[in-house]
Amino acid sequence: MKKGDHLFLVDGSGYIFRAYHALPPLTRKSDGLPIGAVSGFCNMLWKLLQNARDTDVGVTPTHFAVIFDHSSKTFRNELYPQYKANRSAPPEDLVPQFALIRQATRAFDLPCIEMEGFEADDLIATYARLACEAGGDTTIISSDKDLMQLVGPSVSMYDPMKDREIKVPEVIEKWGVGPEKMIDLQALTGDSVDNVPGVPGIGPKTAAQLLEEFGDLDTLLARAGEIKQNKRRENLIEHAEMARISRELVRLRDDAPVGDGLETLALNPPDGPKLIGFLKAMEFSSLTRRVAEATGADAGEIEPAHVEVETAGAAHGPDLTVPASGTAEPGAEGEIAPSGEPRADGALTPQMLADARAQAAMSDRIDRSAYVTITDMAELESWIEAAREAGIVAFDTETNSLDPMQAELCGFSIATAPGRAAYVPLSHKAGDGDLLGGGLLQGQLPTAEALAALKQLLEDRAVLKIAHNLKYDLVVMQRLGIGVAPYDDTLLISYVTDAGTGGQGMDALSERWLGHTPIAFKDVCGSGKSAITFDMVDLEKATAYAAEDADVTLRLWRVLKPRLVAKGLVSVYERLERPLVPVLARMEQEGISVDRQILSRISGELAQKAAAIEDEVYQLVGERFTIGSPKQLGDILFGRLGLPGGSKTKTGQWSTTARELEDLAAAGHELPRRIVDWRQLTKLKSTYTDALPGYIHPETKRVHTSYALAATTTGRLSSSEPNLQNIPIRTAEGRRIRTAFIAEPGNLLISADYSQIELRVLAHVADIPQLRQAFEDGVDIHAMTASEMFGVPVEGMPSEVRRRAKAINFGIIYGISAFGLANQLSISREEAGSYIKAYFERFPGIKDYMDATKAFARENGYVETIFGRRAHYPEIRSSNPSMRAFNERAAINAPIQGSAADIIRRAMIRMEAALAEAGLDYTRMLLQVHDELIFEAPEAEAERAIPVIRQVMENAALPALSMKVPLAVDARAARNWDEAH
């Protein structure tokens, strides 16, 4: 999200109850299912989406999400156990509609978000803050007073029932105070609905008068003795603590861990066939007609979607829960062509999609009651034999941890045909039946015997193994001495065919292609503090969950694998994706050594430097304050010191973002510069030097990151737990962190890094003679660019001139604007624009490439790397200028960044065989960090290994592609990562 974008956040929980009361409570389908609230919800949502321009809001959203309350308790219940204790149960006929409304949200292709431990209002506050920080505006679709504290310059509310926008004047008109005092007002008045105590005898008018007189709650409570009215004074003094507790209950949290949540909230046009399928299943004929007319879909050709109805425990059953460290990823429908003919890129027509789903489901719905729990070795052998006869088996592991390096196997599931699936429990400790010694559930197979049988199956090259996200299962199996070959991975098949069009998770794909919602993991193991590990799940539930995973995976494979052929992407999958799985699995198992003492020493030094900066800051300010408090810092910078350029956040506080502080520092203000330095140091300490030791494996004593193959649109890998790809290298302190990554005694680390690979790819694909010649001659590419643009000789070139050319070289790859370049170089936008213009005039081939790429993307909806990988950008045709521009920039960059990612993938896939062929038996590939590979080798092998590594990397494009520009690799060996790099 960026400046000018507009985020709509629908208070989904409030919408539900408004929708429920909008229609008669006995509104039902022909089969008796109550659907009044679902009908009202769908009609309200459709009207909001269609009429955004015509309302008083006067804007069209670029981003959109529906936010729901989660069923679990929040931090507020810990603070005040009676919070919401007096709420009655929802109406009986509304209970089954909660889940249906979440399915309706999905049918609209809208993010459907909730998070354990947080209320919907907290998530709304968090997303509104993120949008504000990104330069965008937010409209909250609600009239709830609890959300009015968020209203400000970039945040407004909209009441769809009254077609009325709520801004600061409307808040003041309604409550007598502005949004910045709504928290204090509610703390005084309390809330009988949510059981917020407040102060007895004080209503909204009295609270507003008191806050007007005393300013804020703390001042009021401190000076309560001055109040003349006896009862009011006594109540304020007696219930002061309750007022403070109430303030924390009504104060919205805007720090929910939603990760990069805004990027997944971009609003897509409604998918007519998908939405119509749901509406027809609900028997909403009028709305079905309106949607068909608006989307151009033929409602008569679309079958009603399969909708599963929860009848118990569904009062708040979440459809999609945001992970604590990430972002919610809504399920998305497949690409649909508007006519009966397939699109040029192989996308499915509605009829083709229906046929594919029918094939996947094998004309029957998933029946979990048909799944088998295998507790007899003879029965397991029978299933294995059936897999051999079929020549194919879907396979999945169940463990007690998300970390494959520490996970213990609880059991495994297999499926030999759609609907024929089983679970083999091995180490469950709870459930029906008697317990054996050690707490294991009776009747489970002996682990050693079961794994011996499984090993024969998984290593049988006559049987194709199907898995979803195989890398996890592969690490678990390899730790047990079991290999898996040959195999297909439905996660990667979907990623190759549809990167950029939706999530690749099994649940999302199941909903997308099979019309089936699998059992959620949290529904089996719970969540939060009450969560249990899978080995504590009873066998009936475990079987339903695990066998379904295998069944769904097999059905998905039957649908997705043919699409590789239809789209001409078999080569991408078989040469860039599938072979990399075991390579990454082995790298993850290898891990890398980290020196705790070095980290501890760096952490201590960072703490000392940060403390020294704190003292400098206090001297500059003339008083001590909490540097980490944005409010206190803003009050000092813009309030007391009166520095220029200050802006207020939605809460009325001064904004102190990194960009604002950097701008002030660039203008010559010392205090903001020292604050920036302090923030950088404390972030390095908390994120890396303090956190990394916690990732050291208790047995291997090494750090084992986890790589994601399908996390980016362009094909770049990402890593997590810990993320080793974002360790900063531009500052001396950041580079020092790499010194803690060390080789084992007697070994060396080898860093092999592609030199300016993305610029080389650009020179190749755009066919720029000057750049090609410079790379062939080994010339300093940035100095050459500066010389070409500014007419300055390379010899004796000022460093500032080269720096500007470097910024343009790299910025062009990412579609940098004059505004962006101006900020980066601290120059005027006009000067930056003239630089970009001069660049294109000197290298017209680059402008031609950019124009041609945008035109291709607009026509086809995707772009390709030089190896044929596709990155989809469906919103490049958006009528919204900002969304369209964003997609155009991404489309320009994707072939460059994606091709570079493909090249290093090809190198990684070939590397192990090349090292083995060279007799380098103990040189191991440990890490991939963007354009760099890290190896560990014995001192005796390192010198011989470097030329082999360099040769593989520099020839990675061959024989598929002869690069017009030579690839170059810098490689060296040292005791630690920093020295090697």
ZAMARGU-4260 file (C-alpha; in steps of 0.2 Angstrom, whole numbers, plus 5000, padded with zeros to 4 digits):
<rodrens>
0) 5000/5000/5000 | 5006/5017/4996 | 5001/5036/4997 | 4985/5039/4989 | 4978/5022/4992
5) 4962/5019/5002 | 4958/5005/5013 | 4940/5000/5018 | 4939/4989/5034 | 4922/4982/5037
10) 4918/4978/5055 | 4912/4961/5051 | 4905/4956/5068 | 4895/4972/5068 | 4889/4969/5051
15) 4883/4951/5056 | 4871/4958/5069 | 4865/4972/5058 | 4861/4960/5044 | 4852/4948/5056
20) 4840/4961/5062 | 4838/4968/5044 | 4827/4953/5039 | 4814/4943/5048 | 4823/4930/5059
25) 4813/4915/5051 | 4820/4918/5033 | 4826/4901/5028 | 4831/4891/5013 | 4820/4878/5005
30) 4829/4865/5016 | 4825/4874/5032 | 4842/4882/5034 | 4841/4899/5042 | 4850/4912/5030
35) 4842/4929/5035 | 4859/4936/5042 | 4868/4928/5027 | 4856/4937/5015 | 4857/4953/5023
40) 4876/4952/5025 | 4878/4948/5006 | 4867/4962/5001 | 4875/4975/5012 | 4892/4969/5006
45) 4887/4970/4987 | 4880/4987/4989 | 4895/4993/4998 | 4907/4987/4984 | 4896/4993/4970
50) 4891/5010/4977 | 4907/5016/4985 | 4908/5030/4973 | 4890/5036/4976 | 4890/5036/4995
55) 4895/5051/5005 | 4912/5042/5007 | 4916/5048/4989 | 4931/5036/4987 | 4934/5020/4978
60) 4944/5008/4989 | 4960/5000/4983 | 4962/4989/4998 | 4948/4980/5007 | 4945/4967/5022
65) 4932/4961/5033 | 4937/4959/5051 | 4928/4947/5063 | 4930/4944/5081 | 4939/4928/5086
70) 4930/4916/5098 | 4945/4916/5111 | 4947/4927/5125 | 4959/4942/5124 | 4971/4951/5135
75) 4956/4961/5142 | 4949/4946/5150 | 4966/4944/5159 | 4965/4962/5165 | 4947/4961/5170
80) 4939/4944/5171 | 4921/4951/5171 | 4924/4959/5154 | 4909/4954/5142 | 4904/4942/5156
85) 4886/4947/5155 | 4884/4945/5136 | 4870/4933/5132 | 4872/4918/5119 | 4868/4923/5101
90) 4851/4918/5094 | 4849/4900/5090 | 4845/4903/5072 | 4860/4914/5070 | 4873/4902/5076
95) 4874/4891/5060 | 4875/4908/5050 | 4892/4913/5057 | 4902/4901/5047 | 4891/4904/5032
100) 4895/4923/5032 | 4913/4919/5033 | 4911/4908/5017 | 4901/4922/5009 | 4916/4934/5012
105) 4927/4921/5003 | 4915/4920/4989 | 4917/4939/4987 | 4935/4936/4986 | 4938/4947/5001
110) 4951/4944/5015 | 4941/4937/5030 | 4952/4940/5045 | 4952/4937/5063 | 4966/4934/5076
115) 4967/4924/5092 | 4969/4935/5107 | 4963/4951/5098 | 4946/4958/5095 | 4941/4964/5078
120) 4942/4982/5084 | 4961/4979/5088 | 4964/4972/5071 | 4955/4987/5063 | 4966/4999/5073
125) 4982/4990/5068 | 4977/4990/5049 | 4972/5008/5050 | 4989/5012/5058 | 4998/5003/5045
130) 4989/5011/5031 | 4992/5028/5039 | 5011/5024/5040 | 5011/5019/5021 | 5003/5036/5017
135) 4985/5029/5013 | 4968/5033/5020 | 4956/5022/5029 | 4937/5021/5030 | 4930/5010/5044
140) 4913/5003/5039 | 4904/5004/5056 | 4895/5016/5068 | 4902/5008/5084 | 4908/5021/5096
145) 4922/5010/5101 | 4931/5013/5085 | 4928/5032/5085 | 4945/5034/5095 | 4953/5030/5078
150) 4945/5044/5068 | 4958/5057/5062 | 4965/5065/5047 | 4968/5049/5038 | 4954/5039/5046
155) 4936/5041/5045 | 4920/5030/5048 | 4905/5026/5037 | 4888/5021/5043 | 4881/5011/5028
160) 4863/5011/5036 | 4862/5029/5037 | 4874/5033/5022 | 4883/5044/5033 | 4902/5048/5035
165) 4909/5050/5053 | 4924/5062/5054 | 4931/5072/5068 | 4916/5085/5068 | 4903/5071/5069
170) 4912/5063/5084 | 4912/5080/5093 | 4894/5083/5088 | 4889/5066/5095 | 4899/5065/5111
175) 4905/5082/5115 | 4924/5078/5113 | 4935/5074/5099 | 4942/5057/5095 | 4958/5059/5105
180) 4947/5060/5121 | 4935/5046/5117 | 4946/5033/5127 | 4945/5044/5142 | 4926/5047/5140
185) 4922/5029/5138 | 4933/5025/5153 | 4922/5037/5163 | 4905/5031/5157 | 4909/5013/5155
190) 4899/5001/5144 | 4885/4990/5150 | 4886/4979/5134 | 4904/4974/5136 | 4903/4975/5155
195) 4916/4989/5156 | 4914/4996/5174 | 4918/5015/5172 | 4913/5027/5186 | 4895/5026/5193
200) 4884/5041/5190 | 4894/5048/5176 | 4886/5048/5159 | 4892/5054/5142 | 4888/5073/5144
205) 4895/5074/5162 | 4911/5065/5156 | 4913/5077/5141 | 4911/5092/5153 | 4924/5085/5165
210) 4936/5081/5151 | 4934/5099/5144 | 4937/5106/5161 | 4952/5095/5167 | 4959/5090/5150
215) 4962/5071/5152 | 4957/5057/5164 | 4974/5057/5173 | 4972/5075/5177 | 4954/5073/5182
220) 4958/5059/5194 | 4972/5068/5202 | 4962/5083/5205 | 4945/5074/5209 | 4945/5083/5226
225) 4942/5099/5218 | 4925/5094/5211 | 4911/5103/5220 | 4897/5090/5218 | 4899/5078/5232
230) 4893/5062/5225 | 4902/5064/5209 | 4918/5068/5218 | 4916/5053/5230 | 4913/5042/5215
235) 4928/5048/5206 | 4940/5046/5221 | 4932/5029/5226 | 4932/5021/5208 | 4948/5029/5201
240) 4957/5013/5199 | 4941/5006/5190 | 4942/5021/5178 | 4960/5017/5174 | 4956/4999/5171
245) 4941/5004/5160 | 4953/5015/5150 | 4964/5000/5146 | 4948/4989/5142 | 4942/5002/5129
250) 4959/5007/5122 | 4961/4998/5105 | 4978/4989/5102 | 4986/4995/5086 | 5000/4983/5087
255) 4992/4966/5083 | 5006/4955/5074 | 4998/4955/5057 | 5015/4956/5048 | 5014/4963/5030
260) 4996/4962/5031 | 4992/4977/5019 | 4999/4969/5004 | 4986/4955/5004 | 4972/4967/5006
265) 4972/4974/4988 | 4955/4974/4981 | 4951/4962/4967 | 4936/4963/4955 | 4922/4951/4961
270) 4924/4934/4953 | 4907/4932/4945 | 4906/4913/4944 | 4913/4910/4961 | 4901/4922/4969
275) 4886/4916/4959 | 4889/4898/4964 | 4888/4903/4982 | 4873/4914/4980 | 4864/4901/4971
280) 4868/4888/4984 | 4860/4901/4997 | 4845/4903/4985 | 4847/4922/4984 | 4839/4924/4967
285) 4838/4943/4966 | 4856/4946/4971 | 4862/4932/4959 | 4854/4941/4945 | 4862/4958/4950
290) 4879/4950/4951 | 4877/4941/4935 | 4872/4958/4926 | 4887/4967/4934 | 4900/4954/4931
295) 4894/4947/4914 | 4893/4929/4920 | 4880/4917/4914 | 4871/4912/4930 | 4862/4899/4920
300) 4878/4890/4917 | 4885/4890/4934 | 4881/4876/4947 | 4877/4880/4965 | 4893/4879/4975
305) 4895/4866/4989 | 4892/4874/5006 | 4896/4865/5022 | 4885/4871/5037 | 4891/4870/5055
310) 4877/4867/5067 | 4887/4867/5083 | 4901/4877/5090 | 4900/4889/5076 | 4896/4905/5085
315) 4912/4912/5082 | 4921/4899/5072 | 4934/4908/5062 | 4936/4905/5043 | 4953/4912/5043
320) 4965/4916/5057 | 4980/4928/5055 | 4996/4919/5061 | 5004/4927/5075 | 5019/4931/5064
325) 5012/4934/5047 | 4997/4939/5037 | 4980/4931/5033 | 4980/4924/5016 | 4962/4923/5009
330) 4957/4909/4997 | 4955/4914/4979 | 4946/4907/4965 | 4955/4900/4950 | 4957/4911/4934
335) 4941/4912/4925 | 4938/4917/4907 | 4922/4926/4904 | 4917/4915/4889 | 4917/4897/4885
340) 4934/4898/4877 | 4951/4896/4887 | 4961/4912/4888 | 4978/4913/4880 | 4987/4909/4896
345) 4978/4893/4898 | 4966/4899/4911 | 4951/4889/4914 | 4933/4894/4908 | 4919/4892/4921
350) 4914/4875/4912 | 4932/4869/4912 | 4934/4873/4931 | 4918/4864/4934 | 4924/4849/4925
355) 4940/4849/4934 | 4932/4850/4951 | 4920/4836/4946 | 4935/4825/4941 | 4944/4830/4957
360) 4929/4825/4968 | 4926/4809/4957 | 4908/4813/4957 | 4906/4812/4976 | 4909/4823/4991
365) 4923/4820/5003 | 4916/4808/5017 | 4927/4809/5032 | 4918/4794/5040 | 4925/4783/5026
370) 4943/4786/5032 | 4952/4772/5041 | 4963/4771/5057 | 4976/4758/5054 | 4981/4749/5070
375) 4987/4732/5063 | 5003/4728/5053 | 4994/4717/5041 | 4981/4731/5037 | 4996/4743/5034
380) 5004/4730/5022 | 4988/4729/5013 | 4987/4748/5010 | 5005/4748/5005 | 5001/4735/4992
385) 4986/4744/4986 | 4998/4759/4983 | 5010/4749/4973 | 4996/4743/4962 | 4990/4760/4959
390) 5007/4767/4956 | 5003/4782/4966 | 5001/4787/4984 | 4997/4803/4993 | 5007/4805/5009
395) 5008/4817/5024 | 5016/4817/5041 | 5008/4822/5058 | 5021/4829/5071 | 5021/4838/5087
400) 5030/4853/5081 | 5031/4865/5066 | 5050/4864/5067 | 5055/4849/5056 | 5072/4848/5064
405) 5064/4845/5081 | 5047/4838/5077 | 5043/4820/5083 | 5032/4809/5072 | 5015/4806/5079
410) 5009/4796/5064 | 5007/4797/5045 | 4992/4797/5032 | 4991/4789/5015 | 4978/4790/5001
415) 4978/4778/4987 | 4963/4785/4978 | 4950/4799/4980 | 4940/4795/4995 | 4951/4780/5001
420) 4963/4787/5014 | 4969/4781/5031 | 4979/4787/5046 | 4993/4777/5055 | 4995/4783/5073
425) 5012/4779/5081 | 5014/4790/5097 | 4997/4797/5102 | 4995/4799/5121 | 4977/4803/5123
430) 4960/4798/5117 | 4948/4783/5119 | 4955/4767/5125 | 4967/4761/5138 | 4985/4768/5140
435) 5001/4758/5139 | 5017/4761/5148 | 5024/4778/5145 | 5007/4785/5142 | 5005/4779/5124
440) 4988/4775/5118 | 4985/4756/5116 | 4982/4748/5099 | 4995/4759/5089 | 5008/4751/5078
445) 5026/4748/5084 | 5035/4763/5077 | 5050/4753/5071 | 5039/4741/5061 | 5028/4754/5054
450) 5042/4765/5048 | 5051/4750/5040 | 5036/4746/5030 | 5034/4765/5026 | 5052/4766/5020
455) 5050/4753/5007 | 5035/4762/5000 | 5042/4779/5000 | 5059/4774/4993 | 5050/4763/4979
460) 5054/4771/4963 | 5039/4763/4955 | 5027/4772/4966 | 5024/4791/4963 | 5023/4800/4980
465) 5011/4815/4981 | 5013/4828/4995 | 5009/4846/4999 | 5024/4856/5005 | 5035/4840/5004
470) 5050/4849/5010 | 5044/4848/5028 | 5039/4830/5027 | 5056/4826/5019 | 5066/4834/5033
475) 5056/4824/5045 | 5058/4808/5035 | 5077/4810/5032 | 5080/4812/5051 | 5072/4795/5052
480) 5083/4788/5038 | 5069/4788/5025 | 5070/4795/5008 | 5056/4800/4997 | 5057/4797/4978
485) 5050/4800/4965 | 5038/4813/4971 | 5026/4828/4966 | 5022/4843/4976 | 5005/4850/4974
490) 5011/4866/4983 | 5024/4869/4969 | 5013/4864/4955 | 5000/4877/4960 | 5014/4890/4963
495) 5021/4887/4945 | 5004/4889/4937 | 4997/4902/4947 | 5010/4913/4957 | 5002/4929/4961
500) 4984/4924/4959 | 4981/4918/4977 | 4987/4907/4991 | 4995/4890/4989 | 4991/4883/5005
505) 4982/4866/5005 | 4966/4873/5013 | 4965/4888/5000 | 4968/4876/4986 | 4955/4864/4992
510) 4942/4878/4993 | 4947/4884/4976 | 4948/4868/4966 | 4938/4856/4975 | 4924/4867/4983
515) 4929/4859/5000 | 4934/4867/5016 | 4946/4855/5026 | 4946/4853/5044 | 4956/4867/5052
520) 4971/4862/5063 | 4965/4873/5077 | 4949/4864/5077 | 4959/4848/5081 | 4972/4855/5092
525) 4964/4871/5099 | 4974/4887/5099 | 4982/4899/5112 | 4986/4893/5129 | 4973/4879/5128
530) 4982/4872/5112 | 4988/4854/5113 | 5001/4845/5102 | 4995/4832/5089 | 5000/4817/5099
535) 4987/4822/5112 | 4973/4822/5099 | 4961/4807/5101 | 4962/4795/5086 | 4945/4798/5079
540) 4949/4817/5077 | 4967/4813/5071 | 4961/4801/5058 | 4948/4813/5051 | 4960/4827/5050
545) 4976/4818/5044 | 4967/4806/5031 | 4958/4821/5024 | 4975/4830/5021 | 4981/4815/5011
550) 4964/4813/5002 | 4963/4832/4997 | 4981/4832/4992 | 4978/4817/4980 | 4963/4825/4973
555) 4972/4842/4970 | 4986/4833/4961 | 4973/4826/4949 | 4967/4843/4945 | 4983/4853/4945
560) 4995/4842/4936 | 4987/4843/4919 | 4987/4862/4921 | 5006/4862/4919 | 5004/4854/4902
565) 4990/4866/4897 | 5000/4881/4902 | 5017/4875/4895 | 5025/4875/4912 | 5031/4857/4914
570) 5049/4862/4911 | 5048/4876/4925 | 5041/4864/4937 | 5053/4849/4933 | 5069/4859/4932
575) 5067/4874/4944 | 5055/4868/4957 | 5054/4850/4960 | 5073/4846/4960 | 5076/4860/4973
580) 5065/4852/4987 | 5078/4839/4993 | 5092/4851/4990 | 5084/4864/5002 | 5079/4850/5014
585) 5098/4845/5016 | 5103/4863/5018 | 5091/4865/5032 | 5097/4849/5041 | 5115/4855/5039
590) 5112/4872/5047 | 5126/4884/5052 | 5136/4887/5068 | 5134/4903/5077 | 5145/4908/5091
595) 5135/4913/5106 | 5150/4923/5114 | 5152/4934/5099 | 5133/4938/5099 | 5134/4941/5117
600) 5149/4953/5115 | 5141/4962/5101 | 5124/4963/5110 | 5134/4971/5125 | 5143/4983/5114
605) 5126/4988/5105 | 5119/4991/5122 | 5133/5002/5127 | 5132/5012/5111 | 5113/5014/5113
610) 5116/5020/5131 | 5129/5032/5125 | 5117/5039/5112 | 5103/5040/5125 | 5114/5051/5136
615) 5118/5062/5121 | 5099/5063/5117 | 5095/5068/5135 | 5109/5082/5134 | 5102/5088/5118
620) 5084/5089/5125 | 5088/5094/5142 | 5078/5081/5151 | 5076/5062/5152 | 5062/5054/5143
625) 5057/5037/5135 | 5066/5037/5119 | 5056/5022/5113 | 5039/5031/5116 | 5033/5039/5099
630) 5021/5050/5109 | 5035/5057/5120 | 5047/5059/5106 | 5034/5068/5095 | 5030/5080/5109
635) 5048/5085/5111 | 5053/5086/5093 | 5038/5095/5086 | 5029/5102/5102 | 5043/5108/5113
640) 5057/5110/5100 | 5046/5115/5086 | 5055/5106/5072 | 5047/5109/5055 | 5037/5096/5045
645) 5028/5088/5059 | 5012/5078/5056 | 4999/5071/5067 | 4993/5053/5067 | 4975/5047/5067
650) 4976/5047/5086 | 4982/5065/5086 | 4999/5061/5091 | 5015/5068/5082 | 5021/5055/5069
655) 5039/5050/5071 | 5041/5037/5057 | 5059/5033/5051 | 5056/5043/5035 | 5051/5058/5045
660) 5066/5057/5056 | 5078/5054/5041 | 5071/5069/5033 | 5074/5080/5048 | 5091/5073/5050
665) 5095/5076/5032 | 5090/5094/5035 | 5104/5096/5048 | 5095/5092/5064 | 5106/5082/5076
670) 5092/5076/5088 | 5083/5066/5075 | 5099/5059/5068 | 5104/5052/5085 | 5086/5045/5087
675) 5088/5036/5070 | 5105/5029/5076 | 5098/5023/5092 | 5083/5014/5084 | 5095/5005/5072
680) 5106/4999/5086 | 5092/4993/5097 | 5083/4984/5083 | 5100/4975/5079 | 5101/4970/5097
685) 5083/4964/5099 | 5081/4956/5082 | 5098/4948/5080 | 5111/4947/5093 | 5098/4944/5107
690) 5086/4933/5097 | 5098/4922/5087 | 5105/4911/5102 | 5087/4906/5104 | 5087/4897/5087
695) 5102/4886/5091 | 5097/4868/5090 | 5099/4859/5107 | 5107/4844/5099 | 5116/4850/5083
700) 5121/4866/5091 | 5118/4875/5075 | 5105/4886/5068 | 5093/4879/5055 | 5083/4891/5045
705) 5068/4885/5035 | 5066/4890/5017 | 5050/4894/5008 | 5049/4890/4989 | 5032/4897/4985
710) 5032/4913/4996 | 5035/4926/4982 | 5028/4930/4965 | 5045/4931/4957 | 5052/4914/4962
715) 5064/4921/4975 | 5067/4911/4991 | 5063/4917/5008 | 5068/4910/5025 | 5061/4911/5042
720) 5064/4905/5060 | 5076/4913/5059 | 5076/4924/5044 | 5094/4924/5038 | 5091/4934/5022
725) 5088/4951/5030 | 5103/4953/5041 | 5109/4970/5037 | 5125/4973/5028 | 5125/4992/5025
730) 5131/4997/5042 | 5147/4991/5051 | 5136/4985/5066 | 5125/4975/5055 | 5140/4967/5046
735) 5147/4962/5063 | 5133/4951/5066 | 5139/4940/5052 | 5155/4938/5061 | 5146/4927/5073
740) 5142/4914/5059 | 5157/4903/5060 | 5165/4887/5053 | 5167/4872/5064 | 5185/4869/5069
745) 5196/4863/5055 | 5183/4871/5042 | 5181/4887/5033 | 5165/4896/5026 | 5165/4900/5008
750) 5154/4914/5002 | 5150/4914/4983 | 5140/4929/4977 | 5134/4934/4960 | 5141/4951/4955
755) 5127/4963/4950 | 5117/4949/4943 | 5101/4959/4941 | 5109/4972/4931 | 5117/4959/4920
760) 5100/4951/4917 | 5093/4968/4912 | 5107/4970/4900 | 5103/4953/4893 | 5084/4955/4891
765) 5084/4973/4886 | 5099/4970/4875 | 5108/4986/4880 | 5125/4987/4870 | 5134/4999/4882
770) 5129/4988/4897 | 5134/4972/4888 | 5151/4979/4883 | 5154/4986/4900 | 5151/4969/4908
775) 5161/4960/4895 | 5176/4971/4898 | 5174/4970/4917 | 5172/4989/4918 | 5164/4997/4934
780) 5146/4997/4928 | 5141/5012/4939 | 5156/5023/4934 | 5152/5018/4915 | 5134/5023/4918
785) 5139/5040/4926 | 5151/5043/4912 | 5138/5039/4898 | 5125/5050/4907 | 5135/5065/4913
790) 5150/5065/4901 | 5162/5063/4916 | 5178/5053/4913 | 5179/5037/4922 | 5196/5041/4928
795) 5195/5053/4943 | 5176/5052/4944 | 5169/5060/4960 | 5161/5047/4971 | 5145/5057/4972
800) 5143/5056/4953 | 5145/5037/4954 | 5134/5035/4968 | 5120/5044/4959 | 5122/5033/4944
805) 5122/5018/4955 | 5106/5023/4963 | 5098/5025/4945 | 5105/5008/4939 | 5097/4999/4953
810) 5082/5010/4955 | 5077/5007/4936 | 5075/4989/4940 | 5062/4992/4952 | 5053/5006/4942
815) 5059/5020/4953 | 5050/5036/4951 | 5057/5054/4951 | 5049/5056/4969 | 5058/5040/4975
820) 5075/5044/4967 | 5074/5062/4974 | 5071/5055/4992 | 5085/5043/4990 | 5098/5055/4984
825) 5091/5070/4994 | 5089/5081/4978 | 5074/5089/4971 | 5060/5080/4961 | 5064/5090/4946
830) 5083/5086/4946 | 5078/5067/4949 | 5067/5068/4934 | 5080/5075/4923 | 5092/5061/4928
835) 5079/5047/4924 | 5075/5056/4907 | 5094/5057/4903 | 5096/5039/4908 | 5082/5033/4896
840) 5089/5044/4882 | 5106/5037/4884 | 5099/5019/4886 | 5083/5019/4875 | 5083/5000/4875
845) 5078/5000/4894 | 5063/5011/4891 | 5058/5000/4876 | 5060/4985/4887 | 5049/4993/4901
850) 5035/4998/4888 | 5035/4981/4880 | 5034/4972/4897 | 5020/4983/4903 | 5010/4980/4886
855) 5013/4961/4887 | 5007/4961/4905 | 4992/4971/4901 | 4987/4959/4887 | 4991/4942/4896
860) 4990/4946/4914 | 5007/4939/4918 | 5026/4941/4913 | 5039/4928/4911 | 5057/4926/4916
865) 5070/4920/4904 | 5067/4902/4909 | 5048/4903/4907 | 5042/4906/4925 | 5026/4916/4925
870) 5022/4930/4938 | 5004/4935/4937 | 4998/4952/4939 | 4979/4952/4936 | 4977/4970/4943
875) 4988/4977/4930 | 4971/4981/4921 | 4964/4989/4936 | 4954/5005/4933 | 4962/5012/4949
880) 4978/5021/4944 | 4988/5018/4959 | 4984/4999/4959 | 4988/4999/4941 | 5004/5008/4943
885) 5010/4997/4957 | 5007/4981/4946 | 5016/4989/4931 | 5031/4992/4942 | 5031/4975/4949
890) 5028/4967/4931 | 5044/4977/4925 | 5054/4970/4939 | 5048/4952/4939 | 5057/4946/4924
895) 5073/4953/4930 | 5072/4948/4948 | 5064/4931/4944 | 5077/4927/4931 | 5091/4930/4944
900) 5081/4919/4956 | 5080/4905/4943 | 5098/4906/4939 | 5103/4903/4957 | 5090/4889/4959
905) 5098/4881/4944 | 5115/4883/4952 | 5109/4875/4968 | 5101/4860/4960 | 5118/4856/4950
910) 5130/4860/4964 | 5129/4844/4975 | 5133/4833/4960 | 5147/4845/4954 | 5155/4844/4971
915) 5154/4826/4972 | 5161/4823/4954 | 5176/4834/4959 | 5179/4823/4974 | 5174/4837/4987
920) 5165/4825/4998 | 5165/4836/5013 | 5160/4852/5006 | 5142/4856/5010 | 5130/4870/5004
925) 5123/4878/5020 | 5113/4894/5015 | 5106/4904/5001 | 5104/4923/5004 | 5097/4931/4989
930) 5112/4931/4976 | 5124/4922/4988 | 5127/4904/4992 | 5136/4899/5008 | 5146/4883/5010
935) 5157/4875/5023 | 5172/4865/5018 | 5187/4857/5027 | 5202/4868/5026 | 5210/4855/5014
940) 5196/4856/5002 | 5191/4875/5002 | 5204/4880/4989 | 5199/4867/4977 | 5180/4870/4980
945) 5180/4888/4976 | 5183/4886/4957 | 5170/4872/4956 | 5157/4882/4965 | 5161/4898/4954
950) 5160/4887/4938 | 5143/4880/4942 | 5136/4897/4947 | 5143/4906/4932 | 5137/4893/4920
955) 5120/4890/4928 | 5110/4897/4913 | 5118/4884/4901 | 5113/4875/4891 | 5095/4881/4891
960) 5101/4899/4888 | 5116/4907/4882 | 5117/4924/4891 | 5122/4939/4881 | 5131/4945/4896
965) 5144/4935/4906 | 5139/4930/4924 | 5152/4934/4937 | 5154/4926/4954 | 5165/4933/4969
970) 5170/4919/4980 | 5182/4918/4995 | 5184/4907/5011 | 5187/4913/5029 | 5183/4908/5047
975) 5167/4918/5047 | 5153/4924/5036 | 5158/4942/5036 | 5176/4939/5031 | 5171/4927/5018
980) 5159/4939/5010
</rodrens>
